[in-house]
């Protein structure tokens, strides 16, 4: 069976590539990532993909033709760095905010049948909603009919509320249909995957603790998916926090915030969702690169009263336990926090196949 050829731009650690790499209808020809450690992590998990570790602005038409060996590209995927669009950031129109132009430039070179462009929900409100219209118009000028929709990863089996804008363009008539939710509260839907569903087979450890063995056999389908190709536990070491922060974390109730703390422990700085525990029986809030930093956002482990390990962050993104990350702990957490959840990419890749057929 001839496979559809794919290019992944701004590939990160490979979360968006995951769904296409694990679908027999696709072959990823090359991926591009600027950060060296992150490109290394991508290649560790996608060894058969030609990784071009360079600034996307250096991807000339000649280099692209060489990388593709003259093959026709069917699918282009990717999402430019989202910090400029994030509602958590400064939302500045800096150089990174215009990197979608590089995506368009490469789109004009390879001319795939379909492209998928993903980004944070903040893109919708950037410049009062004007920027996304500019981006759509650029795609339209290149001959693509474009659809856009806000998807939430939690609706596709990811144990995390994580909204992403997904733009899909096709040459000519756009027959792409967005994946229908599989999880939720509606009729015929599976229940949302909770923190407990995602993490309950992992051992209890304290601040600064670590472990290499699972606490139990998989307890549900989600854990079976995560552990399918894994026999030992990796990246399971909790950051060691100071005595006061440990006391704060231990005093918080399930889902509690600093307002629930006794006055002598209550931090005087930070936002309402900092120094806050997640809920054991609910999906996690959106995971960021700072998911191991309790002063950053609601990310304290509700059962163990500690910071999250890298592996726990990866699980909340739906990365299988054999997925590898590279670099320092902060770099690994960045790789996890900036990624597209693999289960969402699987759902999207399945719909791309249907559109191409």
Buried (B, 14 or more C-beta within 10 A) or exposed (E): EEBBBBBBBBBBBBBBBBBBBEBEBBBBBBBBBBBEBBBBBBBBBBEEBBBBBBEBEEBEEEBBEEBBEEEEBBBBBBBBBBBBBBEBEEBEEEEBBEBBEBBBBBBEBBBBBBBBBBBBBBBBBBBEEEBBEEBBEBBEEBEBBBBBEEBBBBBBBBBBBBBBBBBBBBBEEBEBEBBEBEBBEEEEEEEBBBBBBBBBBBBEBBBEBEBEEBBEEBEBEBBEBBBEEEEEBBBBBBBEBEEEBBBBBBBBEEBBBBEBBEEEBBBEEBBEEBBBBBBBEBBBBBBBBBBBBBBBBBBBBBBBBBBBBBBBBBBBBBBBBBBBBBBEBBBBBBBBBBBBBBBBBBBBBBBBBEBBE
